[in-house]
Amino acid sequence: MTLNKSTHNVYFKLRNVDKDCYSNYTSPNSLLRYLPEDKNAKILDIGCGFGQMLSALKKMGYFNGYGIDICNEAIDYCLHERINVKNIINIIEFACSAVWDKYDFIKVSHMLEHIDNIIL
């Protein structure tokens, strides 16, 4: 499914997922070994959804996490929970505008399959 303006705000509803699905979320063990040792590392979660990964990272002592997503409902929830997130239109525009930002660790999960094929 390619996300566009008409589908991105119903993405979670189409999959019967909401913020409560992640209430007891913990970071996958397969990811833990790759996290930076430095708890001040700047971490980006692309396609952060309801912020479950960023919340789990906070519980682990990582307080410099940022998330991006296209779903207004998810972003509103994250902002309410004081999770540092940004609503984006699409990943290509974000990548072009964030060229000067540096991150120590970037997590992408369940997102790449939604990017349209791009011919450069």
N, C-alpha and C positions, 0 to 999 in steps of 0.2 A: 504494500500500500504506500503510495507516495502521498506525503502530507502536503496539503495546500491550504489556502485561506478558508475553504469550506469545511475541511476535515480536522484541522489541528486542534480545535477546541472541543472536539468530541472524541478525541483519540482514546482517552481513558474510559469513557463511557462505553465505547464500542467494544472494549475488552473487559468490561465489568470490573474495573479497577478504580479504587479511590484511595484517599489518604489513609483510611483505616486498615487497608491491606498491608501496610508497612509499619504498623504500630510497634512491632517487636523486631524490626529489621536489624540485623548485624552484618558487618562486612564479611563477604565471602572469604574463607581461609585462603583460597587460591590467589586473592588479591593482596592479602596482608604482607606477604613476603616482598612485594614490590613497592610498598609505601616507603617514602623517604624516612630516614631515621630522625631527621630534623623536624620536630613538631611545629616549627614556624614555616615550613615549606608552603609555597603557594600552590594550591591544588585546584584544578578546574574539572568540574563534572559536566560533560557535554550530554545534554538530554537528561537533566537531573530529576525530571518528574516532580514528585512530591517531596524531594529533598532527603529521601531515606539514607542515601549514602553519605551526604554531607552531615546529617544528624549523627550517624554512626561514627564518622570521623571526629566530630566534636567530642563525643563520649570517650574517644581514644586520646584526646588531647590535641588534635589538629584544629586550630581555630582560624586558619587562613584559607578556608575553602570557599570556592565560588561555584555557582551553577548557572547554566543557561538552559532554557527550554522554550518551546513555542506555544505551550498550552497556558492560556490565561488562568484557568482554574488552579492548575498546579503552582504557577508563579504566585498567585494571590495567597494560596495556602502557605507557601514557603515564606513569603514576606510577613505574614501574620505570625509565623513561628520564629521570626528573626533569623532566617537563613538567608545568607547573602546570595541573591540570585538576580538574573536579568532576563527579561522577556525579549526574545529575538524573533525576527521575521523568518530568517533562514540561516543556515550554517555558513554558507558561502559569504554572505554579507558580513556576518560576525567575524569570520576568519580574516577577511580583508581589513576590517576596522580594528581588529585586535593585534595587528602585526607587530606593534611595539610592546605588547604585554608579554611577559615571560612567566612561565609556570614551571614548577619543579616536577609536577606530576599531572598528567591529564588522563582522565577516565572517560571512556566512551563505551556505552553498553546499550544494545537494542536501539541503535540509532542509525547506523550507516545504511541499513537496508531501505531507509526512507528518503535517501538523497537521490534525486533524479540523475540519470546518466548525463554527464557533462562532457562535451567534446571541446577540447582546448585547441 
